[in-house]
Amino acid sequence: MQKYSRELSVAIVLALLLLVLAVTAPAFYEPQPLLSRLAREAPTLIVACGIALVMIARQIDISIGSVFALCGVCAGLLAGEHWPLLPVFAATVLIGAVLGAMNGALVAGLQLPSIVVTLATMVILKEGLRWKQQGAFINLPDAWQWFGLSQRGGQFALITCSVVLLIALAWATKHLAGGRFLYAVGSNAEAARLAGLRPRWVTLTVFVFMGVLTGCAAFLNVVQSPQVDPKSGTGLELKAIAAAVVGGVAVSGGRGNLWGVFVGVLLLACINPALTYLHVEAYWEKAIQGAIILLAVIFDGLRSRKPTN
């Protein structure tokens, strides 16, 4: 039970918040607005799962917002050329994988700090996208929105895709060798190397997979609107990292699980609408998110301390 104390604590906070909303703002649970909120958070959940895996491997990727935006723009441009859905999805995921591989090659191959590499990538991609698009939106074909389904059907499809992917990733990290490699490298890369693992290949692979998940999330974001916003990834990296940290993923690597990330995404996603329904000024959202993150980091630091004899 102590092993999952962070996750349980966050789940209790989320349950209390939902209970308060049920009593004070029952309109929060109206089916269509609630479904819309969950669908909007589906891409965030996928990206947060990816960043959790990167953090478990004791790395960080702050370029995901820019990669997300670039993948979305590329998907929009290909859709404008009348490409079908599946080829556009494959191309978007491939673009994400290539960008992730670039980060991974620099971090694993040249042993550069991941925060420096991904900061540089973030700026390059962000400024390059701003130069290319000049902030202009990209119009999508009518048949693209919600996969050509009804709004409700498309929203259910988005939520289902993200939850199925979450379940698959949670199972894989627990039962497959690749998942155990992440924890081993994140806990102690040198010990993992002596045990026969290849930490550099693990690092490269997790960055490539981060790019794949970001491309997938960008595609699921594109189909929610009739236009592609080239600034759609703004702030996504902070939100995803916050969800991972709040959900119990250790900043120092080697610890965490994706179910905690799922609860963290839900908690952070509830803050803004909760403030609206409780008639609190929206500018408190970032302050509250920051306070939650700080408490989570403090809790993590206290838990990781070993008693001295």
C-alpha positions in Angstrom: 0.0 0.0 0.0 2.9 2.3 0.9 4.3 1.7 -2.6 1.3 3.5 -4.2 0.8 6.2 -1.5 1.3 9.1 -4.0 -1.2 7.7 -6.4 -3.7 7.0 -3.7 -3.2 10.5 -2.3 -3.9 12.1 -5.7 -6.9 9.8 -6.3 -8.3 10.9 -2.9 -7.8 14.6 -3.8 -9.5 14.0 -7.2 -12.4 12.2 -5.5 -12.9 15.1 -3.0 -12.9 17.6 -5.8 -15.5 15.7 -7.8 -17.6 15.3 -4.7 -17.5 19.1 -4.0 -18.5 19.7 -7.6 -21.3 17.2 -7.3 -22.7 19.1 -4.3 -22.0 22.7 -5.4 -22.1 22.5 -9.2 -24.1 19.5 -10.5 -24.0 21.1 -14.0 -20.4 20.0 -14.2 -21.7 16.4 -14.8 -24.0 17.2 -17.7 -23.2 14.5 -20.3 -22.2 16.5 -23.4 -19.9 19.1 -21.7 -18.3 16.3 -19.7 -17.7 14.2 -22.7 -16.2 17.2 -24.5 -13.8 17.8 -21.7 -12.7 14.2 -21.6 -12.2 14.2 -25.4 -10.0 17.3 -25.2 -7.8 15.6 -22.6 -7.3 12.4 -24.6 -4.2 13.8 -26.5 -2.8 15.1 -23.2 -3.1 11.7 -21.6 -1.2 10.1 -24.5 1.6 12.7 -24.3 1.7 12.4 -20.5 2.2 8.6 -20.7 5.1 9.2 -23.1 6.8 11.8 -20.8 6.3 9.5 -17.9 8.3 6.7 -19.7 11.0 9.3 -20.5 11.2 10.4 -16.8 11.2 6.8 -15.6 14.3 6.4 -17.7 15.8 9.4 -15.9 15.5 11.8 -18.9 13.2 14.7 -19.7 11.7 16.1 -22.9 10.5 19.6 -23.0 10.2 19.8 -26.8 7.0 17.8 -26.9 4.8 20.9 -27.3 6.7 22.0 -30.4 6.8 18.4 -31.8 3.0 18.2 -31.1 2.4 21.5 -33.0 4.6 20.5 -35.9 3.0 17.1 -36.3 -0.4 18.7 -36.2 0.5 21.2 -38.9 1.9 18.4 -41.1 -1.2 16.4 -40.6 -3.3 19.4 -41.6 -1.2 20.1 -44.7 -1.5 16.4 -45.8 -5.2 16.4 -45.2 -5.5 19.6 -47.3 -3.9 17.5 -50.1 -6.7 15.1 -49.8 -4.7 12.3 -48.2 -6.9 9.6 -46.5 -7.0 9.4 -42.7 -4.8 6.3 -42.3 -1.9 7.5 -44.4 -2.0 10.9 -42.7 -2.0 9.1 -39.3 1.0 7.0 -40.4 2.9 10.0 -41.7 2.2 12.1 -38.5 3.5 9.3 -36.3 6.5 8.9 -38.5 7.3 12.6 -38.3 7.0 12.4 -34.5 9.3 9.3 -34.4 12.0 11.1 -36.5 12.0 14.1 -34.3 12.1 11.9 -31.2 15.0 10.0 -32.8 16.9 13.3 -33.3 16.6 14.1 -29.6 17.5 10.6 -28.6 20.5 10.5 -30.8 21.9 13.6 -29.3 21.2 12.6 -25.8 22.2 8.9 -26.0 24.9 9.2 -28.7 26.7 12.3 -27.6 25.8 12.0 -23.9 24.3 15.5 -23.8 21.9 16.6 -21.0 18.4 15.9 -22.2 17.0 19.1 -20.8 19.5 21.1 -22.9 18.9 19.1 -26.1 15.1 19.3 -25.9 15.2 22.9 -25.0 17.1 23.7 -28.1 14.8 21.4 -30.2 11.8 23.2 -28.7 13.0 26.6 -29.7 14.1 25.5 -33.2 10.8 23.8 -34.0 8.7 26.6 -32.4 10.4 29.4 -34.3 10.6 27.4 -37.5 6.9 26.7 -37.3 6.1 30.4 -36.6 8.2 31.5 -39.6 6.5 28.9 -41.9 2.9 29.5 -40.8 2.9 33.0 -39.4 0.2 32.0 -37.1 -2.2 31.0 -39.9 -4.7 28.3 -39.3 -5.0 25.3 -41.7 -8.5 24.4 -42.9 -9.4 20.8 -42.9 -11.8 18.9 -45.2 -15.3 18.6 -43.7 -15.1 14.8 -43.6 -12.0 14.9 -41.3 -13.6 16.2 -38.1 -14.4 13.4 -35.6 -13.2 10.8 -38.1 -16.2 11.5 -40.2 -18.5 10.4 -37.4 -21.0 12.4 -35.3 -19.5 14.6 -32.6 -20.5 12.2 -29.9 -19.3 9.2 -31.8 -16.0 10.9 -32.5 -15.5 11.9 -28.9 -16.2 8.3 -27.7 -13.7 7.1 -30.3 -11.0 9.5 -29.1 -11.5 8.6 -25.4 -11.5 4.9 -26.3 -8.3 5.2 -28.3 -6.5 7.0 -25.4 -7.7 4.6 -22.7 -6.8 1.5 -24.8 -3.4 2.9 -25.4 -3.0 3.7 -21.6 -4.0 0.1 -20.7 -1.6 -1.3 -23.3 1.3 0.8 -22.1 0.6 0.1 -18.4 0.6 -3.6 -19.2 3.8 -3.4 -21.3 5.8 -1.5 -18.7 4.9 -4.1 -16.1 5.1 -7.3 -18.1 7.5 -6.8 -21.0 11.3 -6.7 -20.8 11.4 -3.3 -22.4 9.4 -1.8 -19.6 11.7 -3.3 -17.0 14.7 -2.0 -18.9 13.4 1.6 -18.4 13.1 1.2 -14.7 16.5 -0.5 -14.5 18.3 2.3 -16.5 16.4 5.0 -14.6 17.3 3.6 -11.2 21.0 3.1 -12.0 22.3 3.2 -15.5 25.8 1.8 -14.6 24.3 -1.1 -12.7 22.0 -1.8 -15.6 25.0 -1.7 -18.0 26.9 -4.2 -15.8 23.9 -6.4 -15.8 24.1 -6.6 -19.6 21.7 -3.9 -20.7 22.5 -1.1 -23.1 21.5 2.2 -21.5 22.2 4.3 -24.6 19.9 2.1 -26.7 17.2 2.3 -24.0 17.5 6.0 -24.0 17.3 6.3 -27.7 14.3 4.0 -27.9 12.3 5.9 -25.2 12.8 9.2 -27.1 11.7 7.6 -30.3 8.6 6.2 -28.6 8.0 9.6 -27.1 7.9 11.0 -30.6 5.6 8.3 -31.8 3.1 9.0 -28.9 3.3 12.8 -29.5 2.5 12.3 -33.2 -0.4 10.0 -32.3 -1.7 12.6 -29.8 -1.3 15.4 -32.4 -3.4 13.4 -34.9 -6.2 12.9 -32.3 -6.1 16.6 -31.6 -6.4 17.6 -35.3 -9.6 15.6 -35.8 -11.4 17.5 -33.1 -11.6 20.8 -35.0 -12.3 22.1 -38.5 -8.9 23.9 -38.4 -5.4 23.2 -37.2 -3.9 25.8 -34.8 -0.1 26.0 -35.2 0.1 27.1 -31.6 -1.8 24.1 -30.3 1.1 22.6 -28.4 1.8 25.7 -26.3 2.1 24.7 -22.7 1.6 21.0 -23.4 5.0 20.0 -22.1 4.4 21.6 -18.7 0.9 20.1 -18.4 2.2 16.6 -19.3 5.2 16.8 -17.0 3.0 18.1 -14.2 0.5 15.2 -14.7 3.4 12.7 -14.5 5.0 14.3 -11.4 1.6 14.7 -9.6 0.8 11.1 -10.6 3.9 9.7 -8.8 6.6 9.5 -11.4 9.9 10.4 -9.7 11.9 13.3 -11.2 15.0 11.3 -10.3 13.9 8.4 -12.4 13.3 4.7 -11.8 9.9 5.0 -10.2 6.3 5.6 -11.2 3.4 4.0 -13.1 1.0 5.1 -15.8 -2.2 4.7 -13.7 -0.9 7.4 -11.4 -0.3 9.6 -14.5 -3.9 8.9 -15.6 -5.2 10.2 -12.2 -2.8 13.2 -12.5 -4.2 14.1 -15.9 -7.8 13.9 -14.6 -7.0 16.1 -11.6 -5.3 18.8 -13.6 -8.0 18.7 -16.2 -10.7 19.3 -13.6 -9.1 22.4 -12.1 -10.1 24.9 -14.8 -13.8 23.9 -15.2 -14.0 23.5 -11.4 -12.9 27.1 -11.0 -15.5 28.2 -13.5 -18.3 26.3 -11.9 -17.3 27.5 -8.4 -17.1 31.1 -9.7 -13.4 31.5 -9.0 -11.3 33.7 -11.2 -9.7 31.5 -13.9 -6.2 33.1 -13.4 -6.0 31.0 -10.2 -5.7 27.8 -12.4 -1.9 28.1 -13.0 -1.3 29.0 -9.3 -3.2 26.0 -8.1 -1.5 23.7 -10.6 1.9 25.1 -9.5 1.0 24.5 -5.8 -0.1 20.9 -6.6 3.2 20.2 -8.5 5.2 21.7 -5.6 3.5 19.6 -3.0 4.0 16.5 -5.2 7.7 17.2 -5.5 8.0 17.9 -1.8 6.2 14.6 -1.0 8.6 12.8 -3.4 11.6 14.3 -1.8 10.4 13.4 1.7 9.6 9.9 0.6 12.9 9.3 -1.0 14.9 10.3 2.1 16.4 7.4 3.9 16.6 7.5 7.7 20.1 7.7 9.1 21.2 5.6 12.0 
